[in-house]
Amino acid sequence: MKISVAMATYNGAQYIQEQLQSLIDQWRQPDELVVCDDGSQDNTVSILESFAKSAPFPVRIYRNEKNLGYTANFFKAARLCGGDWVALCDQDDVWLCNKLSAAESAIIEHPNLVMVLQNSELCDGNLNPRGRLFPNKMRGGVYGANSQYGFWVWPGFLQTVKSEFFKKINSGEVPLNYFPGHPRQSHDKWTCMISNALGGICVLSQPAALYRRHEGALTGRYAGKSIGERVNASRNVDSAHYRFLVTVARSSASYLTTAAEEASDEYWRNSFIDAAQNFENLAIIQAEWAALYESADIFNRIGHFIKIGRMGGYIGPSFSTMGIKSALKDLTKVFCRSLIKARQPL
């Protein structure tokens, strides 16, 4: 088994040296490091070139002729890897010594895996722990196909993925993104979608990295939210949000249908067909949610609420279920809206 590390860099000179050192410190060192730099204007590349001269494993550095953006840059790095597995690596975190050895042990123990997921210790810019694991959203164990919610993600730097993903599946025009900020899915959302379709996801509970959140980070800082903040956030969800998710779900269904047509492996083909149908069903449920939030009539809202429940939107298959909390939130939307109207002066 060969494990490659795919790193995407851009103006990462401030922290990258610590990350590179943590690759050397691995109990199970990578078989190679493949770096794609996206046009850094600081000394990121010179640090990488110096590291390559003394690293105990091969280091290949590619400089993009034009800026690709971090998602396309990660896809490029992963496709250039020669290993059987690809561990995705950010430029500003620090891996703990057990990261690759733990992933390798899981792969050996469970031969049919397609992805290994690990946790991290959430830290500030100086790597001071904040006292919580991240993302820590799933229990340790192995999960089958369609076992996760359709719009599901695990951070890329905590993923070790079968390299076949990047070589056999077209990642050029990925589905629409279900998070704001970027029009298309990021590389880690894409790998989660494919893994969820195929099954064979192993989650390791113990931390394997220090997740540095600093002012220059491209992704969120994951500060803890109070109950009041969460309630206010849920109140801001409207029908437009669900209409948007209808479009996103259908985009994912279309993508997976095309992937099934192009797949040479029968299991992959059938898995992608099943996942595409699950996204079509999810789109139907999201449309009912949109209708519930749009309707001015309480009886119509009750009808949509019942339909969502019958289709498994609250309790049912993991792929499309939002859970009891969502049901309670929708109940307040169903009844409280009428109460507010009743209290308004004539």
ZASEVO-865314 format. One record per residue (C-alpha): residue in one letter; x negated, y negated, z negated; residue number from 1. Coordinates in steps of 0.02 Angstrom, whole numbers, plus 32768, in hexadecimal, padded with zeros to 4 digits. Layout:
<nodes>
+------+------+-------+------+-----+
! rest ! east ! north !   up !  nr !
+------+------+-------+------+-----+
!    A !    X !     Y !    Z ! NUM !
...
+------+------+-------+------+-----+
</nodes>
This chain:
<nodes>
+------+------+-------+------+-----+
! rest ! east ! north !   up !  nr !
+------+------+-------+------+-----+
!    M ! 8000 !  8000 ! 8000 !   1 !
!    K ! 7FC2 !  7F54 ! 802E !   2 !
!    I ! 8007 !  7EB5 ! 7FE0 !   3 !
!    S ! 7FEB !  7E0F ! 8036 !   4 !
!    V ! 8004 !  7D66 ! 7FE5 !   5 !
!    A ! 8056 !  7CE3 ! 8054 !   6 !
!    M ! 8038 !  7C30 ! 801C !   7 !
!    A ! 807F !  7B92 ! 8069 !   8 !
!    T ! 8020 !  7AF3 ! 8040 !   9 !
!    Y ! 803A !  7A38 ! 8056 !  10 !
!    N ! 7FDA !  79B4 ! 7FF4 !  11 !
!    G ! 7FC0 !  7A2E ! 7F65 !  12 !
!    A ! 7F11 !  79FF ! 7F2E !  13 !
!    Q ! 7F45 !  79CB ! 7E7E !  14 !
!    Y ! 7F79 !  7A7A ! 7E45 !  15 !
!    I ! 7F45 !  7AF8 ! 7EC8 !  16 !
!    Q ! 7E9E !  7B26 ! 7E79 !  17 !
!    E ! 7EF6 !  7B70 ! 7DE1 !  18 !
!    Q ! 7F69 !  7BD6 ! 7E4F !  19 !
!    L ! 7ED7 !  7C19 ! 7EB5 !  20 !
!    Q ! 7E7A !  7C4A ! 7E18 !  21 !
!    S ! 7F13 !  7CA8 ! 7DDA !  22 !
!    L ! 7F0C !  7D12 ! 7E79 !  23 !
!    I ! 7E5A !  7D45 ! 7E4F !  24 !
!    D ! 7E8E !  7D6B ! 7D9C !  25 !
!    Q ! 7F13 !  7DE8 ! 7DD2 !  26 !
!    W ! 7EFE !  7E96 ! 7D89 !  27 !
!    R ! 7F2E !  7ED2 ! 7E36 !  28 !
!    Q ! 7EE3 !  7E56 ! 7EB0 !  29 !
!    P ! 7F37 !  7E32 ! 7F57 !  30 !
!    D ! 7EF5 !  7E86 ! 7FF2 !  31 !
!    E ! 7EF4 !  7DDF ! 804B !  32 !
!    L ! 7F2B !  7D2A ! 8037 !  33 !
!    V ! 7F7B !  7CD7 ! 80CE !  34 !
!    V ! 7F8F !  7C1A ! 80C1 !  35 !
!    C ! 7FEB !  7BA8 ! 8139 !  36 !
!    D ! 7FC9 !  7AF0 ! 811A !  37 !
!    D ! 804E !  7A78 ! 8158 !  38 !
!    G ! 7FE0 !  79E2 ! 817D !  39 !
!    S ! 7F9B !  79B5 ! 80D2 !  40 !
!    Q ! 7F4F !  7909 ! 80C5 !  41 !
!    D ! 7EF0 !  792A ! 8024 !  42 !
!    N ! 7E63 !  79A8 ! 800A !  43 !
!    T ! 7ED3 !  7A42 ! 7FFF !  44 !
!    V ! 7E82 !  7A94 ! 8096 !  45 !
!    S ! 7DD0 !  7A75 ! 805A !  46 !
!    I ! 7DFC !  7AC5 ! 7FB2 !  47 !
!    L ! 7E42 !  7B5C ! 800F !  48 !
!    E ! 7DA9 !  7B68 ! 8080 !  49 !
!    S ! 7D35 !  7B64 ! 7FE9 !  50 !
!    F ! 7D9E !  7BE8 ! 7F93 !  51 !
!    A ! 7D9A !  7C59 ! 802D !  52 !
!    K ! 7CDD !  7C5F ! 8028 !  53 !
!    S ! 7CD5 !  7CB1 ! 7F7D !  54 !
!    A ! 7D7D !  7D08 ! 7F6C !  55 !
!    P ! 7D74 !  7DC5 ! 7F4B !  56 !
!    F ! 7DF9 !  7DE3 ! 7FD1 !  57 !
!    P ! 7E11 !  7DA3 ! 8084 !  58 !
!    V ! 7E58 !  7CF3 ! 8093 !  59 !
!    R ! 7EA0 !  7CB5 ! 8138 !  60 !
!    I ! 7ECB !  7BFD ! 8149 !  61 !
!    Y ! 7F39 !  7BB7 ! 81D3 !  62 !
!    R ! 7F54 !  7AFD ! 81F1 !  63 !
!    N ! 7FF7 !  7ACF ! 8246 !  64 !
!    E ! 7FE9 !  7A5B ! 82DB !  65 !
!    K ! 8088 !  7A03 ! 82A2 !  66 !
!    N ! 80E8 !  7A00 ! 81FF !  67 !
!    L ! 8163 !  7A92 ! 81F8 !  68 !
!    G ! 81B2 !  7A73 ! 814D !  69 !
!    Y ! 819B !  7AE8 ! 80BB !  70 !
!    T ! 821B !  7B6A ! 80F3 !  71 !
!    A ! 81D8 !  7B84 ! 81A3 !  72 !
!    N ! 8127 !  7B7C ! 815D !  73 !
!    F ! 814D !  7C0B ! 80E4 !  74 !
!    F ! 8199 !  7C72 ! 8170 !  75 !
!    K ! 80FE !  7C57 ! 81D9 !  76 !
!    A ! 8089 !  7C8A ! 814C !  77 !
!    A ! 80EF !  7D26 ! 8127 !  78 !
!    R ! 80F3 !  7D5C ! 81DE !  79 !
!    L ! 8035 !  7D4C ! 81E7 !  80 !
!    C ! 801B !  7DC2 ! 8154 !  81 !
!    G ! 7FD9 !  7E70 ! 8179 !  82 !
!    G ! 800F !  7EC7 ! 80D9 !  83 !
!    D ! 809E !  7F3F ! 80BC !  84 !
!    W ! 80E4 !  7EC5 ! 803C !  85 !
!    V ! 80DE !  7E07 ! 8033 !  86 !
!    A ! 80D8 !  7DA8 ! 7F8F !  87 !
!    L ! 8110 !  7CF5 ! 7FAD !  88 !
!    C ! 80A5 !  7C74 ! 7F54 !  89 !
!    D ! 80BF !  7BBB ! 7F2F !  90 !
!    Q ! 802A !  7B47 ! 7F23 !  91 !
!    D ! 804A !  7AFC ! 7E78 !  92 !
!    D ! 8076 !  7B8D ! 7E02 !  93 !
!    V ! 8007 !  7C08 ! 7DA7 !  94 !
!    W ! 801D !  7CC4 ! 7DB1 !  95 !
!    L ! 8008 !  7D2B ! 7D15 !  96 !
!    C ! 7F8D !  7DBC ! 7D22 !  97 !
!    N ! 8015 !  7E3F ! 7D2C !  98 !
!    K ! 8076 !  7DFA ! 7DC1 !  99 !
!    L ! 8038 !  7E66 ! 7E50 ! 100 !
!    S ! 8014 !  7F01 ! 7DE7 ! 101 !
!    A ! 80C5 !  7F01 ! 7DA2 ! 102 !
!    A ! 810E !  7EEC ! 7E50 ! 103 !
!    E ! 80A2 !  7F79 ! 7E93 ! 104 !
!    S ! 80D5 !  7FED ! 7E05 ! 105 !
!    A ! 818D !  7FCC ! 7E2A ! 106 !
!    I ! 8173 !  7FEF ! 7EE3 ! 107 !
!    I ! 811E !  8094 ! 7EBC ! 108 !
!    E ! 81A3 !  80C7 ! 7E3E ! 109 !
!    H ! 8234 !  809C ! 7EB2 ! 110 !
!    P ! 8205 !  80CD ! 7F66 ! 111 !
!    N ! 829F !  8081 ! 7FB9 ! 112 !
!    L ! 8288 !  7FCE ! 7F7E ! 113 !
!    V ! 828C !  7F3A ! 7FF4 ! 114 !
!    M ! 826C !  7EB2 ! 7F72 ! 115 !
!    V ! 8222 !  7E9D ! 7EC5 ! 116 !
!    L ! 825A !  7E08 ! 7E5C ! 117 !
!    Q ! 8203 !  7DC6 ! 7DC1 ! 118 !
!    N ! 821D !  7D40 ! 7D3D ! 119 !
!    S ! 81B0 !  7CAD ! 7D0C ! 120 !
!    E ! 8192 !  7C3D ! 7C78 ! 121 !
!    L ! 81D9 !  7B90 ! 7C9C ! 122 !
!    C ! 8152 !  7B0D ! 7C7B ! 123 !
!    D ! 8134 !  7A53 ! 7C8C ! 124 !
!    G ! 80B1 !  7A06 ! 7CFE ! 125 !
!    N ! 8026 !  7A33 ! 7C84 ! 126 !
!    L ! 8061 !  7AE9 ! 7C77 ! 127 !
!    N ! 80A6 !  7AD1 ! 7BC8 ! 128 !
!    P ! 8132 !  7B52 ! 7BB4 ! 129 !
!    R ! 81E2 !  7B10 ! 7B9C ! 130 !
!    G ! 8217 !  7BAA ! 7B3C ! 131 !
!    R ! 8281 !  7C00 ! 7BBF ! 132 !
!    L ! 8271 !  7C7E ! 7C4A ! 133 !
!    F ! 82A2 !  7C51 ! 7CFA ! 134 !
!    P ! 830E !  7C82 ! 7D54 ! 135 !
!    N ! 8337 !  7D13 ! 7CDE ! 136 !
!    K ! 83E4 !  7D2C ! 7D2D ! 137 !
!    M ! 83E1 !  7DE9 ! 7D47 ! 138 !
!    R ! 83BB !  7E7A ! 7CD5 ! 139 !
!    G ! 8325 !  7EE4 ! 7CFE ! 140 !
!    G ! 834A !  7F77 ! 7D70 ! 141 !
!    V ! 836C !  7FA7 ! 7E24 ! 142 !
!    Y ! 8401 !  7F62 ! 7E83 ! 143 !
!    G ! 8456 !  7FA6 ! 7F1E ! 144 !
!    A ! 849D !  7F56 ! 7FBB ! 145 !
!    N ! 8519 !  7EC6 ! 7FA7 ! 146 !
!    S ! 8502 !  7EC9 ! 7EEA ! 147 !
!    Q ! 84E5 !  7E0D ! 7EE0 ! 148 !
!    Y ! 8554 !  7D78 ! 7F06 ! 149 !
!    G ! 854B !  7D46 ! 7FBE ! 150 !
!    F ! 8501 !  7C9B ! 7F99 ! 151 !
!    W ! 8476 !  7CDC ! 7F2A ! 152 !
!    V ! 83BF !  7CB1 ! 7F1B ! 153 !
!    W ! 8325 !  7CDC ! 7EB4 ! 154 !
!    P ! 828F !  7C65 ! 7EC0 ! 155 !
!    G ! 8216 !  7C95 ! 7F48 ! 156 !
!    F ! 8178 !  7C8D ! 7EDF ! 157 !
!    L ! 81BF !  7D1B ! 7E77 ! 158 !
!    Q ! 81E4 !  7D8A ! 7F0D ! 159 !
!    T ! 817F !  7E18 ! 7F56 ! 160 !
!    V ! 81D2 !  7E4C ! 7FF8 ! 161 !
!    K ! 81BD !  7ED3 ! 807B ! 162 !
!    S ! 815A !  7E89 ! 810B ! 163 !
!    E ! 81D2 !  7ED9 ! 8188 ! 164 !
!    F ! 824D !  7E4E ! 8161 ! 165 !
!    F ! 81E0 !  7DCC ! 81B3 ! 166 !
!    K ! 81A8 !  7E37 ! 8246 ! 167 !
!    K ! 824C !  7E8C ! 8278 ! 168 !
!    I ! 82D1 !  7E08 ! 8252 ! 169 !
!    N ! 82DE !  7D62 ! 82AB ! 170 !
!    S ! 82C3 !  7CD6 ! 822D ! 171 !
!    G ! 82C1 !  7C4A ! 82AC ! 172 !
!    E ! 8375 !  7C0D ! 829E ! 173 !
!    V ! 83AC !  7C45 ! 81F1 ! 174 !
!    P ! 845F !  7C29 ! 81B1 ! 175 !
!    L ! 849F !  7B86 ! 816A ! 176 !
!    N ! 8466 !  7B5C ! 80BA ! 177 !
!    Y ! 84E4 !  7B65 ! 802C ! 178 !
!    F ! 8480 !  7AE5 ! 7FC4 ! 179 !
!    P ! 8476 !  7A2D ! 7FF3 ! 180 !
!    G ! 83D3 !  79DF ! 802B ! 181 !
!    H ! 83A2 !  7A51 ! 80BB ! 182 !
!    P ! 8411 !  7A82 ! 814E ! 183 !
!    R ! 83D2 !  7B36 ! 815B ! 184 !
!    Q ! 83AD !  7BBE ! 80DD ! 185 !
!    S ! 8302 !  7BB7 ! 808B ! 186 !
!    H ! 8290 !  7C4D ! 809C ! 187 !
!    D ! 82BC !  7C91 ! 7FF0 ! 188 !
!    K ! 8377 !  7C85 ! 800E ! 189 !
!    W ! 835E !  7CE2 ! 80B1 ! 190 !
!    T ! 82FA !  7D6E ! 8060 ! 191 !
!    C ! 8380 !  7D7E ! 7FDA ! 192 !
!    M ! 840A !  7D89 ! 805C ! 193 !
!    I ! 83AD !  7E12 ! 80BC ! 194 !
!    S ! 8381 !  7E72 ! 801D ! 195 !
!    N ! 8433 !  7E69 ! 7FDE ! 196 !
!    A ! 846D !  7EB3 ! 8084 ! 197 !
!    L ! 83F2 !  7F43 ! 807F ! 198 !
!    G ! 83EC !  7F6B ! 7FC4 ! 199 !
!    G ! 8353 !  7FA0 ! 7F62 ! 200 !
!    I ! 8335 !  7F04 ! 7EF8 ! 201 !
!    C ! 82CD !  7F20 ! 7E5C ! 202 !
!    V ! 82D0 !  7E9F ! 7DD0 ! 203 !
!    L ! 8242 !  7E9E ! 7D51 ! 204 !
!    S ! 826F !  7E41 ! 7CB2 ! 205 !
!    Q ! 81C3 !  7E14 ! 7C6F ! 206 !
!    P ! 8178 !  7D6C ! 7CA5 ! 207 !
!    A ! 80F8 !  7D72 ! 7D31 ! 208 !
!    A ! 80D2 !  7CBA ! 7D51 ! 209 !
!    L ! 80CE !  7C0C ! 7D07 ! 210 !
!    Y ! 814C !  7BA3 ! 7D66 ! 211 !
!    R ! 810B !  7AF2 ! 7D6A ! 212 !
!    R ! 8190 !  7A6A ! 7D7B ! 213 !
!    H ! 8144 !  79C0 ! 7DA0 ! 214 !
!    E ! 8174 !  791D ! 7DF4 ! 215 !
!    G ! 812F !  7953 ! 7E9E ! 216 !
!    A ! 818C !  79F8 ! 7EA3 ! 217 !
!    L ! 81FB !  7A13 ! 7F3C ! 218 !
!    T ! 827E !  7A75 ! 7EDC ! 219 !
!    G ! 82E4 !  7A53 ! 7E3F ! 220 !
!    R ! 82A0 !  7A40 ! 7D8F ! 221 !
!    Y ! 8324 !  7AAF ! 7D40 ! 222 !
!    A ! 8341 !  7A48 ! 7CA4 ! 223 !
!    G ! 83C0 !  7A96 ! 7C30 ! 224 !
!    K ! 8470 !  7A4D ! 7C43 ! 225 !
!    S ! 84E8 !  7A2F ! 7BB5 ! 226 !
!    I ! 8597 !  7A78 ! 7BB5 ! 227 !
!    G ! 85DC !  79CB ! 7BDA ! 228 !
!    E ! 856A !  79B6 ! 7C71 ! 229 !
!    R ! 859E !  7A60 ! 7CB4 ! 230 !
!    V ! 8656 !  7A36 ! 7C9F ! 231 !
!    N ! 8640 !  7990 ! 7CF9 ! 232 !
!    A ! 85E3 !  79E7 ! 7D87 ! 233 !
!    S ! 8670 !  7A64 ! 7D9C ! 234 !
!    R ! 86EF !  79D6 ! 7DA0 ! 235 !
!    N ! 8695 !  7989 ! 7E33 ! 236 !
!    V ! 86B0 !  7A25 ! 7E9D ! 237 !
!    D ! 8738 !  7A02 ! 7F1D ! 238 !
!    S ! 8786 !  7A52 ! 7FB6 ! 239 !
!    A ! 86FD !  7A0D ! 8028 ! 240 !
!    H ! 867F !  7A76 ! 7FC9 ! 241 !
!    Y ! 86E0 !  7B15 ! 7FEA ! 242 !
!    R ! 8700 !  7AE8 ! 80A0 ! 243 !
!    F ! 8645 !  7AD3 ! 80B1 ! 244 !
!    L ! 8628 !  7B80 ! 8066 ! 245 !
!    V ! 86A4 !  7BCB ! 80E3 ! 246 !
!    T ! 8634 !  7B8A ! 816F ! 247 !
!    V ! 8597 !  7BC9 ! 8117 ! 248 !
!    A ! 85DF !  7C77 ! 80FA ! 249 !
!    R ! 8611 !  7C87 ! 81B0 ! 250 !
!    S ! 8565 !  7C4B ! 81E5 ! 251 !
!    S ! 8517 !  7CD7 ! 817C ! 252 !
!    A ! 8592 !  7D56 ! 81C3 ! 253 !
!    S ! 8565 !  7D23 ! 8275 ! 254 !
!    Y ! 84AB !  7D2C ! 8250 ! 255 !
!    L ! 84B8 !  7DDB ! 8204 ! 256 !
!    T ! 8522 !  7E18 ! 8295 ! 257 !
!    T ! 8498 !  7DE2 ! 830D ! 258 !
!    A ! 8415 !  7E32 ! 829D ! 259 !
!    A ! 8478 !  7ED5 ! 82A3 ! 260 !
!    E ! 847C !  7ED0 ! 8360 ! 261 !
!    E ! 83C0 !  7EB8 ! 8366 ! 262 !
!    A ! 8394 !  7F39 ! 82E0 ! 263 !
!    S ! 833F !  7FD9 ! 831A ! 264 !
!    D ! 8357 !  8030 ! 8272 ! 265 !
!    E ! 8405 !  807C ! 825D ! 266 !
!    Y ! 840C !  805C ! 81A2 ! 267 !
!    W ! 83DC !  7FA6 ! 81B9 ! 268 !
!    R ! 845D !  7F94 ! 8244 ! 269 !
!    N ! 84EB !  7FDC ! 81DC ! 270 !
!    S ! 84B6 !  7F79 ! 8143 ! 271 !
!    F ! 84B8 !  7ED5 ! 81A2 ! 272 !
!    I ! 8564 !  7EFD ! 81E9 ! 273 !
!    D ! 85A7 !  7F1E ! 8139 ! 274 !
!    A ! 8558 !  7E7E ! 80F6 ! 275 !
!    A ! 85A0 !  7E19 ! 8186 ! 276 !
!    Q ! 864E !  7E59 ! 815B ! 277 !
!    N ! 8632 !  7E2B ! 80A5 ! 278 !
!    F ! 8608 !  7D79 ! 80DA ! 279 !
!    E ! 86A6 !  7D73 ! 8145 ! 280 !
!    N ! 870B !  7DA7 ! 80AC ! 281 !
!    L ! 86B1 !  7D25 ! 8044 ! 282 !
!    A ! 86DF !  7CA0 ! 80C4 ! 283 !
!    I ! 8797 !  7CCF ! 80B3 ! 284 !
!    I ! 878E !  7CC0 ! 7FF5 ! 285 !
!    Q ! 8735 !  7C18 ! 8001 ! 286 !
!    A ! 87BF !  7BDB ! 8075 ! 287 !
!    E ! 883F !  7C09 ! 7FF0 ! 288 !
!    W ! 87DB !  7BA6 ! 7F70 ! 289 !
!    A ! 87DA !  7B10 ! 7FE4 ! 290 !
!    A ! 8896 !  7B1E ! 7FFA ! 291 !
!    L ! 88B1 !  7B2A ! 7F3E ! 292 !
!    Y ! 884F !  7A89 ! 7F22 ! 293 !
!    E ! 88A5 !  7A2F ! 7FB2 ! 294 !
!    S ! 8958 !  7A58 ! 7F87 ! 295 !
!    A ! 89C5 !  79D7 ! 7F30 ! 296 !
!    D ! 8A4C !  7A55 ! 7F06 ! 297 !
!    I ! 8A39 !  7ABD ! 7E68 ! 298 !
!    F ! 8A92 !  7B53 ! 7EB3 ! 299 !
!    N ! 8A1B !  7B54 ! 7F48 ! 300 !
!    R ! 8987 !  7B49 ! 7ED1 ! 301 !
!    I ! 89CA !  7BDC ! 7E6C ! 302 !
!    G ! 89DD !  7C3F ! 7F0D ! 303 !
!    H ! 892A !  7C1F ! 7F42 ! 304 !
!    F ! 88EC !  7C49 ! 7E93 ! 305 !
!    I ! 8945 !  7CF1 ! 7E9A ! 306 !
!    K ! 88FF !  7D14 ! 7F49 ! 307 !
!    I ! 884E !  7CF0 ! 7F0E ! 308 !
!    G ! 8866 !  7D69 ! 7E7D ! 309 !
!    R ! 88AC !  7DF1 ! 7EEE ! 310 !
!    M ! 881A !  7DDF ! 7F67 ! 311 !
!    G ! 879B !  7DF3 ! 7EDB ! 312 !
!    G ! 8767 !  7D3F ! 7EC9 ! 313 !
!    Y ! 876C !  7D48 ! 7E0A ! 314 !
!    I ! 8758 !  7E02 ! 7DE4 ! 315 !
!    G ! 871E !  7E78 ! 7E6B ! 316 !
!    P ! 8688 !  7EA0 ! 7EDA ! 317 !
!    S ! 85EC !  7E42 ! 7EA4 ! 318 !
!    F ! 85D2 !  7DFC ! 7F53 ! 319 !
!    S ! 866B !  7D8A ! 7F4A ! 320 !
!    T ! 8697 !  7D7C ! 7E92 ! 321 !
!    M ! 8680 !  7CD8 ! 7E34 ! 322 !
!    G ! 86B7 !  7D1D ! 7D8B ! 323 !
!    I ! 872E !  7CF3 ! 7CFE ! 324 !
!    K ! 86E5 !  7C45 ! 7CE1 ! 325 !
!    S ! 8715 !  7C17 ! 7D92 ! 326 !
!    A ! 87C5 !  7C58 ! 7D74 ! 327 !
!    L ! 87D6 !  7BEB ! 7CD9 ! 328 !
!    K ! 8796 !  7B53 ! 7D37 ! 329 !
!    D ! 8813 !  7B71 ! 7DC2 ! 330 !
!    L ! 88A1 !  7B87 ! 7D47 ! 331 !
!    T ! 887F !  7AD9 ! 7D04 ! 332 !
!    K ! 8884 !  7A99 ! 7DB7 ! 333 !
!    V ! 8929 !  7AF2 ! 7DD5 ! 334 !
!    F ! 8984 !  7AB0 ! 7D3C ! 335 !
!    C ! 8929 !  7A15 ! 7CFE ! 336 !
!    R ! 893F !  79BA ! 7DA3 ! 337 !
!    S ! 89FC !  79C7 ! 7D8F ! 338 !
!    L ! 89F4 !  7990 ! 7CDA ! 339 !
!    I ! 898F !  78F6 ! 7D07 ! 340 !
!    K ! 8A0E !  78C8 ! 7D8D ! 341 !
!    A ! 8A9E !  78E1 ! 7D13 ! 342 !
!    R ! 8A4F !  7868 ! 7C99 ! 343 !
!    Q ! 8A36 !  77DD ! 7D17 ! 344 !
!    P ! 8AAE !  7749 ! 7CFD ! 345 !
!    L ! 8B39 !  7730 ! 7D7A ! 346 !
+------+------+-------+------+-----+
</nodes>
